[in-house]
Amino acid sequence: MLIQMIVVAILGVGDFGDGMFVRGDANYDGRVDISDVIVIWRNLMNQEHGLIACPDAGDANDDGELNFRDPLYILNYLFSDGSSPPMPFEKPGIDLTFDQLGCD
């Protein structure tokens, strides 16, 4: 957490560098909204595979997998007063959770 806060403080909001992302912002537009849900669904349904340049950003629940639970997590956050995505969220940061996902 401390490393992430230092990186965000140095690089600032919106300055996406190596491995920097906002969890849930699958389309890299700076917001977590319904468009991210659509991008994740389309990617998972293989209609447009490769839409998500940073699979870690699409892993909204940070379970280490990009799957159908991620768009549902975002929908729950947006419309059902669910939990916000885990860090890094709101400001770009790096993933401190070990998994096989990453950012291109």
trRosetta pair geometry for C-beta under 8 A, 3 or more apart (Angstrom, degrees):
i j d omega theta_ij theta_ji phi_ij phi_ji
1 4 5.7 -55 -149 36 31 112
1 5 6.4 30 154 -18 66 105
1 87 7.0 61 -116 87 84 167
1 96 6.8 -82 -56 -1 48 170
2 5 5.8 -54 -148 36 31 110
2 6 6.4 32 153 -19 64 106
3 6 5.7 -57 -151 36 31 112
3 7 6.3 30 153 -18 66 106
3 94 7.2 -49 120 55 105 123
3 96 7.0 136 61 -95 113 117
4 7 5.8 -55 -147 36 31 110
4 8 6.3 27 156 -15 66 107
4 87 6.3 90 137 158 165 127
4 88 5.9 -160 -164 -81 128 104
4 93 4.2 40 -164 -169 103 129
4 94 5.7 -142 -106 46 84 77
4 96 5.9 -83 -45 -41 122 120
5 8 5.8 -55 -144 40 30 109
5 9 6.2 33 155 -22 64 108
5 93 7.8 -6 -63 -117 34 129
6 9 5.7 -55 -146 36 29 113
6 10 6.3 24 157 -16 64 108
7 10 5.9 -60 -148 38 29 107
7 11 6.0 0 165 5 67 115
7 20 7.2 -159 148 -97 125 107
7 93 6.1 114 81 -139 117 70
7 94 5.9 34 63 -6 167 108
8 11 6.4 -67 -131 52 25 92
8 12 7.3 100 176 -80 56 9
8 13 7.5 32 -168 -70 95 57
8 88 7.3 168 -70 -139 125 125
8 91 4.9 72 -153 131 135 126
8 92 6.4 163 -112 79 90 62
8 93 5.1 -36 -59 -86 111 90
9 12 7.7 19 -175 -69 19 51
11 15 4.2 -153 167 89 91 122
11 17 5.8 -117 -124 -5 146 121
11 20 6.6 -103 109 -103 165 158
11 92 6.9 -72 102 87 127 118
12 15 4.9 67 67 3 84 125
13 91 5.1 -87 -99 -130 88 89
13 92 6.6 138 -139 11 44 90
14 30 6.1 6 -106 -113 96 117
14 92 6.8 175 -43 -11 14 125
15 20 7.3 -12 104 119 59 165
15 92 6.8 -149 60 53 53 145
16 20 4.5 -168 -147 91 58 110
16 21 6.6 50 -135 -84 113 49
16 28 7.1 -26 -43 -147 171 111
16 92 5.4 -141 -91 -132 71 155
17 20 4.8 70 47 -2 62 129
18 103 7.6 154 -176 84 43 116
19 56 7.9 25 -158 36 70 157
19 94 4.9 32 127 -123 112 98
19 95 7.1 -112 179 18 101 84
19 102 6.9 -59 -113 -164 87 85
19 103 5.1 152 -118 42 39 120
20 88 7.7 -51 -157 75 63 166
20 92 4.4 46 170 165 105 118
20 93 6.5 -148 -141 129 76 1
20 94 6.2 -57 -92 -70 56 69
20 103 7.3 -101 45 68 33 169
21 25 6.8 -167 179 63 85 103
21 28 7.7 -78 -132 -98 89 88
21 54 4.7 179 -93 146 143 156
21 56 5.7 140 49 91 151 105
21 57 4.1 -118 177 -72 136 103
21 88 6.6 135 82 69 59 121
21 92 6.1 158 77 -140 1 86
21 93 7.5 -53 59 59 48 47
21 94 8.0 82 25 -108 74 35
21 95 7.5 1 48 -41 109 96
21 103 5.5 -176 -39 -85 125 140
22 25 4.1 45 78 9 103 131
22 30 7.4 80 16 -138 149 35
22 32 6.8 -127 130 -51 116 102
22 57 6.4 48 68 -133 49 104
22 88 6.1 -97 -116 116 44 95
22 89 6.2 83 -167 -130 80 38
22 90 6.8 180 -142 28 116 10
22 91 7.1 -172 -100 104 102 10
22 92 5.5 -74 -53 -87 81 59
22 93 7.7 81 -93 19 53 72
23 32 7.9 7 100 -87 53 136
23 56 7.4 -74 -102 147 77 77
23 57 6.2 -156 -116 -138 32 49
23 59 7.1 -61 -144 82 94 69
23 60 6.2 123 161 -129 89 45
23 62 6.5 -23 -141 -60 144 102
23 85 4.0 -162 113 140 111 132
23 86 6.0 -29 93 70 174 60
23 87 7.0 130 -1 153 134 12
23 88 5.8 146 -17 70 94 54
23 89 4.9 -53 49 -76 102 83
23 95 7.9 107 -76 -94 105 93
24 32 3.9 25 118 -125 121 128
24 36 5.9 68 162 142 68 162
24 57 6.9 -76 38 178 21 70
24 58 7.9 74 -120 -124 21 24
24 60 4.4 65 -94 -118 78 96
24 73 7.8 -121 -103 105 104 106
24 74 5.4 140 -148 -100 107 107
24 77 7.4 -53 -123 53 152 159
24 85 4.2 -153 -36 -30 120 155
24 89 6.7 43 14 -120 116 99
25 28 6.1 91 139 -89 103 31
25 29 6.8 -147 -166 42 102 59
25 30 6.7 55 -146 -71 144 5
25 31 6.6 134 -115 73 105 24
25 32 5.3 -91 -69 -75 72 74
25 36 6.0 -104 -130 -96 29 137
25 57 5.3 -63 70 -172 67 120
26 36 4.3 125 27 -154 97 87
26 39 4.6 -180 107 89 120 126
26 40 5.1 -146 -74 -57 174 90
26 43 7.7 -132 174 2 134 143
26 51 7.7 44 149 116 106 98
26 52 5.0 -52 -169 -113 95 108
26 54 7.8 -156 -138 69 47 81
26 57 5.4 162 -95 115 43 99
26 58 4.1 63 -111 -93 108 81
26 60 7.9 -55 -48 -55 105 97
26 70 8.0 98 -67 144 131 130
27 35 5.7 -60 20 130 150 106
27 36 5.7 -137 4 -95 94 65
27 39 4.6 178 -62 -46 102 161
27 51 7.4 -31 -101 157 82 102
27 52 7.7 -79 -76 -103 48 67
28 53 6.5 -12 -25 42 138 119
28 54 6.9 103 -67 16 110 117
28 57 7.0 50 -69 127 76 174
29 35 6.9 7 24 90 146 141
31 35 7.8 66 85 44 105 115
31 36 7.9 -146 102 -31 68 115
32 36 5.7 -38 -146 7 58 155
32 60 7.9 118 -148 -122 126 112
32 74 6.4 -140 177 -139 103 109
32 77 7.4 -21 133 103 130 140
32 78 7.6 -148 127 -72 90 104
32 85 6.8 -155 -125 2 162 129
32 89 7.6 -15 -28 -151 149 93
33 36 6.1 120 58 5 45 97
33 37 7.9 -88 123 0 41 94
33 78 6.9 102 -137 -111 48 138
34 37 5.2 -46 -157 30 48 118
34 38 6.5 49 147 -20 71 101
34 75 7.9 58 -111 -98 75 77
34 78 6.9 154 -63 161 74 173
35 38 5.6 -50 -151 35 38 114
35 39 6.4 40 151 -20 67 103
36 39 5.6 -51 -146 35 34 112
36 40 6.4 33 156 -17 66 105
36 58 7.6 -173 -176 -114 97 68
36 60 7.8 113 138 -75 129 124
36 71 7.7 -178 119 -114 75 78
36 74 5.9 -143 94 -148 114 164
37 40 6.0 -59 -151 37 28 108
37 41 6.3 26 154 -17 65 108
37 71 4.3 98 -146 -151 76 100
37 74 5.2 -155 -75 86 92 132
37 75 5.9 73 -107 -58 143 90
38 41 5.8 -56 -146 38 30 110
38 42 6.2 27 158 -17 66 108
39 42 5.9 -56 -145 38 27 108
39 43 6.2 28 156 -19 63 109
39 51 5.1 -152 -164 130 90 132
39 52 6.3 122 146 -72 110 87
39 58 7.5 -119 108 -106 104 111
40 43 5.7 -58 -148 38 29 112
40 44 6.2 23 157 -15 66 110
40 52 6.9 47 -97 -66 62 134
40 58 5.2 150 -103 -154 103 107
40 60 7.8 -47 -78 -20 161 115
40 66 7.3 -144 -146 -170 98 97
40 70 5.5 -131 -166 100 152 116
40 71 4.5 -175 84 -63 130 101
40 74 7.6 145 14 9 148 141
41 44 5.9 -61 -145 41 28 107
41 45 6.0 18 160 -11 67 113
41 71 5.4 28 -54 -60 87 166
42 45 6.0 -59 -138 44 27 104
42 47 4.7 -78 -160 62 78 114
42 48 4.9 6 150 36 115 102
42 51 6.0 44 93 -1 111 158
43 46 7.7 27 171 -76 32 32
43 47 7.9 -73 -60 48 18 75
43 48 6.5 -56 -83 82 54 73
43 49 6.1 92 -151 -120 64 42
43 50 7.3 -176 -129 22 98 21
43 51 4.7 -124 -75 41 102 105
43 52 5.2 0 -92 -9 165 107
43 58 7.2 -57 61 -132 155 158
43 66 7.6 -47 113 156 129 130
44 66 7.3 -154 -82 140 98 91
44 67 7.0 97 -120 -149 132 33
44 68 6.2 141 170 -75 163 71
44 71 7.9 -114 6 -12 141 123
46 49 5.1 -1 -138 -56 63 107
48 51 4.9 61 114 -51 106 115
52 55 5.6 91 120 -87 122 54
52 57 6.9 -163 -166 69 103 98
52 58 4.5 -7 -148 -43 152 139
52 66 7.1 176 81 -145 159 150
53 103 7.1 41 127 -160 79 74
53 104 5.2 -107 -178 53 78 108
54 57 4.1 62 98 2 111 112
54 58 7.1 159 96 -9 64 83
54 102 7.5 -91 -148 128 69 42
54 103 3.7 -1 -124 -119 101 90
54 104 6.6 -137 -79 24 58 68
55 58 5.4 -57 -151 40 43 112
55 59 6.4 49 150 -29 71 101
55 66 4.9 -90 -161 -48 101 139
55 101 4.3 -128 104 -150 109 104
55 102 6.7 41 49 48 100 39
55 103 7.5 -154 34 -83 60 48
56 59 5.6 -49 -148 27 35 115
56 95 5.0 -108 -162 -45 140 145
56 99 7.7 145 -106 70 92 118
56 101 4.5 147 -73 127 70 115
56 102 6.0 8 -31 -131 115 12
56 103 5.6 -65 29 -51 116 85
57 103 7.0 68 -20 -96 99 106
58 66 5.0 36 103 -127 119 113
58 70 5.8 53 157 158 73 158
59 62 5.8 91 131 -92 104 36
59 63 6.8 -143 -171 40 104 60
59 64 6.9 61 -157 -71 148 7
59 65 6.7 136 -121 72 110 27
59 66 5.5 -89 -73 -80 81 69
59 70 5.9 -100 -131 -102 30 131
59 99 7.5 172 -173 91 174 160
59 101 5.5 -176 -25 21 142 176
60 70 4.3 127 21 -158 98 80
60 71 7.4 125 9 -68 142 25
60 73 4.4 173 104 85 119 125
60 74 5.0 -103 -127 -53 166 90
60 77 7.7 -131 173 -3 128 139
60 85 4.9 -97 -166 -105 72 120
61 69 5.7 -50 15 128 146 109
61 70 6.0 -134 5 -101 91 61
61 73 4.3 -154 -58 -87 101 161
61 85 7.2 -107 -79 -127 32 79
61 86 7.5 66 -172 0 31 105
62 85 7.2 122 -25 -173 101 84
62 86 4.3 -46 -1 44 148 133
62 95 7.7 176 -129 -142 105 107
62 97 5.6 110 -176 20 111 164
63 67 7.9 -51 72 31 123 114
63 69 6.8 13 20 85 144 141
64 97 7.0 -125 -73 136 87 119
64 99 3.4 -161 -128 -123 91 131
64 100 6.8 74 -177 22 95 75
64 101 6.6 -172 -156 -2 49 107
65 69 7.9 64 85 40 105 115
65 99 7.8 -126 -42 -168 47 135
65 101 7.7 -176 -95 -46 18 120
66 70 6.2 -25 -148 -15 55 153
66 101 6.6 120 -35 -103 99 129
67 70 6.2 129 62 -8 49 97
68 71 6.7 -49 -160 35 49 99
68 72 6.6 45 148 -13 70 113
69 72 5.6 -67 -153 47 38 114
69 73 6.0 48 150 -32 72 104
70 73 5.6 -48 -147 28 31 115
70 74 6.8 28 156 -15 62 101
71 74 5.6 -51 -150 36 39 111
71 75 6.3 40 152 -19 68 104
72 75 5.6 -51 -145 37 34 113
72 76 6.3 37 154 -20 65 105
73 76 5.8 -55 -150 36 28 112
73 77 6.4 30 151 -19 63 106
73 82 7.2 -151 -165 127 54 148
73 85 7.0 88 136 -92 120 84
74 77 5.5 -55 -150 36 33 113
74 78 6.1 25 156 -15 68 110
74 85 7.4 -1 -91 -59 74 113
75 78 5.8 -59 -141 41 29 107
75 79 5.8 -26 178 27 67 113
75 80 7.4 44 132 2 71 107
76 79 7.2 -77 -122 55 16 75
76 80 4.7 -50 -151 50 59 119
76 82 3.4 47 138 -23 94 158
76 83 7.8 13 115 34 112 63
77 80 7.7 5 -17 51 11 76
77 82 4.6 -82 -74 75 45 100
77 83 6.5 -58 -97 82 92 39
77 84 5.8 94 -143 -109 124 40
77 85 6.6 -32 -76 -36 163 73
84 89 5.6 139 148 145 111 158
84 90 7.8 4 175 -40 143 100
85 89 4.7 161 81 -96 90 130
86 89 6.6 166 107 -26 20 121
86 97 7.6 50 115 -29 144 138
87 93 6.3 -21 175 67 91 150
87 96 7.3 8 101 21 111 111
88 91 6.6 -86 -176 85 102 62
88 92 6.2 40 144 -177 142 27
88 93 2.8 -180 -102 49 140 106
88 94 6.7 89 -29 30 135 21
88 95 7.1 -102 3 -75 96 52
95 99 7.4 -65 149 34 141 101
95 101 7.5 21 48 88 178 100
95 102 8.0 -136 36 -115 137 50
